[in-house]
Amino acid sequence: MNLLLASQNKHKAVEIEQYLGMHHTVKSLSELGFVDELPETHATFRENASEKARFVFQRFGVPCFAEDSGLEVTALHGEPGVYSARYAGPGKNDADNMVKLLHNLEGIENREATFRTVIALVMKEEEHFFEGAVQGKIALAPSGSHGFGYDPVFIPEGYSETFAVLGQAVKHKISHRAKALAQLLQFLERRP
């Protein structure tokens, strides 16, 4: 199946293409010449994913999917949540976001966190959702050079290193995005 990925995040696009590319053709918005920011005006991952997917579907009229994901830190009452990409400001700077997160956790023992993803798939009049989450904790300092976003500070449950140290092979098996993509792939394979 040909699918359009409603995302302007190049890192996510690469990760998703690596995961789905063996089974389906995934086109990016840049391949269609669309470079504008997508709307994200809601308070939940599900609503934001739906908004982006519907926006792109209405514009191009082809099956598309969008995802919204982020980090929820227990001691920070779920922050940064849907604001994960712009936690430190509208510049969407990964390093600044991590600095702010670690600063906000200074002196706090409870470093439990959840990485969460919601994918919205829009096809004709249908909309389907797929969700994934991975539990873990926030490291005291960034480590590793693989991945993006909060990967250098997120240690998944059952591991002692961050996603940025563990690398893509592990992340493709256990991450929040991998779990949601596995559900999407399973759904697509069941369709006639």
C-alpha positions in Angstrom: 0.0 0.0 0.0 1.1 3.6 -0.7 0.9 5.8 2.4 1.6 9.4 3.0 3.3 10.3 6.3 1.9 13.5 7.7 5.1 14.7 9.5 7.8 17.3 8.9 10.1 15.6 11.5 12.9 14.1 9.4 14.1 11.9 12.3 10.7 10.4 12.8 10.3 9.9 9.0 13.5 8.0 8.8 12.6 5.8 11.8 9.1 5.1 10.4 10.4 4.4 6.9 12.9 1.9 8.3 10.1 0.2 10.1 7.4 0.2 7.4 9.5 0.5 4.3 9.9 -3.3 3.8 6.1 -3.8 3.6 4.6 -0.5 2.3 5.7 2.6 0.3 5.8 5.5 2.6 6.0 9.0 1.0 6.9 12.1 2.9 5.3 15.5 2.6 8.6 16.9 1.2 8.3 14.5 -1.7 5.1 16.3 -2.6 6.6 19.7 -2.2 4.8 20.5 1.1 7.1 22.1 3.6 4.7 24.0 5.9 4.2 23.2 9.6 1.3 20.9 10.4 -1.4 22.0 12.9 -1.0 20.7 16.5 -3.6 22.7 18.5 -4.9 20.1 20.9 -4.2 18.9 24.4 -3.8 15.2 23.7 -1.6 13.1 21.4 -4.7 11.4 19.9 -6.3 14.7 18.9 -3.1 16.1 17.5 -2.4 13.0 15.4 -5.9 13.1 14.1 -5.7 16.8 13.3 -2.5 16.4 11.3 -3.7 13.3 9.4 -7.1 14.8 8.5 -5.4 18.1 7.4 -3.1 16.2 5.0 -5.8 13.9 3.8 -8.0 16.8 2.9 -5.2 18.5 1.1 -3.9 15.5 -0.9 -6.8 13.0 -0.8 -4.6 9.9 -0.3 -4.4 7.5 2.6 -2.1 9.1 5.2 -1.1 8.7 8.7 0.3 11.0 11.4 1.7 10.4 14.8 2.0 12.5 17.8 4.3 11.4 20.6 6.0 12.7 23.6 7.5 12.2 27.0 5.4 12.2 30.2 7.3 12.5 33.4 5.4 11.4 36.5 7.1 13.9 39.0 6.3 16.8 36.5 2.6 15.9 36.3 2.9 14.5 32.8 5.2 17.3 31.4 6.4 17.9 28.8 3.6 15.8 27.2 2.2 17.2 24.0 4.7 20.0 24.3 7.7 17.7 24.2 9.1 19.0 20.9 8.8 22.6 22.0 9.3 22.3 25.8 12.1 24.9 25.9 10.4 27.2 23.4 9.1 27.3 19.8 12.6 26.6 18.3 12.1 22.8 18.8 15.7 22.3 20.0 16.4 18.9 21.4 19.4 20.0 23.5 17.5 22.9 25.1 14.5 20.6 25.8 16.7 18.1 27.6 18.4 20.9 29.6 15.0 22.2 30.7 13.8 18.7 31.6 16.9 17.9 33.7 16.8 21.3 35.4 13.1 20.7 36.3 14.0 17.3 37.8 16.9 18.6 39.9 16.7 17.2 43.4 13.7 14.9 42.5 14.2 11.2 43.2 11.2 9.9 41.3 12.4 10.0 37.7 9.7 7.6 36.3 8.6 8.5 32.7 6.6 7.2 29.8 7.3 7.7 26.1 3.9 7.6 24.4 2.8 7.6 20.7 -0.5 7.7 19.0 -0.8 7.2 15.2 -3.9 8.3 13.3 -4.6 6.6 9.9 -7.1 8.3 7.6 -8.4 6.4 4.6 -11.4 7.8 2.7 -14.0 8.2 5.5 -12.3 5.9 7.9 -10.0 6.9 10.8 -8.1 4.4 12.9 -5.8 4.8 15.9 -2.8 2.9 17.1 -1.0 3.5 20.4 2.2 2.5 22.0 4.0 3.3 25.2 7.2 2.4 26.9 8.0 2.9 30.6 11.3 4.0 31.9 13.1 6.7 33.8 15.0 9.9 33.1 18.8 9.7 33.4 20.8 12.2 35.5 22.6 13.4 32.4 22.4 12.8 28.6 24.4 9.9 27.1 24.7 8.3 23.7 24.6 9.7 20.2 21.9 7.6 18.5 18.3 8.7 18.1 16.8 12.1 18.6 14.6 14.1 21.0 14.8 12.8 24.5 16.6 9.5 23.6 19.8 10.6 25.4 18.0 10.9 28.7 15.4 8.2 28.5 16.3 4.8 30.0 13.7 2.2 29.1 12.5 -0.3 31.7 14.7 -3.4 31.9 17.8 -1.6 30.6 20.5 0.4 32.2 21.4 2.6 29.2 19.5 5.3 27.3 17.8 4.8 23.9 20.7 7.0 22.5 23.2 4.4 23.7 21.1 1.3 22.9 20.7 2.4 19.3 18.1 1.8 16.6 18.1 -2.0 16.7 16.8 -2.0 20.3 14.6 1.0 19.8 12.9 -0.6 16.8 11.9 -3.5 19.0 10.7 -1.9 22.3 10.0 1.8 21.7 6.6 3.5 21.9 6.7 4.3 18.2 7.7 0.7 17.3 4.7 -0.6 19.3 2.2 1.7 17.6 3.8 1.0 14.2 3.5 -2.8 14.8 -0.3 -2.3 15.3 -0.6 -0.2 12.2 1.3 -2.8 10.2 -0.8 -5.6 11.5 -4.0 -3.6 10.6 -2.7 -2.9 7.1 -1.8 -6.6 6.5 -5.4 -7.7 7.5 -7.0 -5.4 4.9 -8.0 -6.8 1.6 
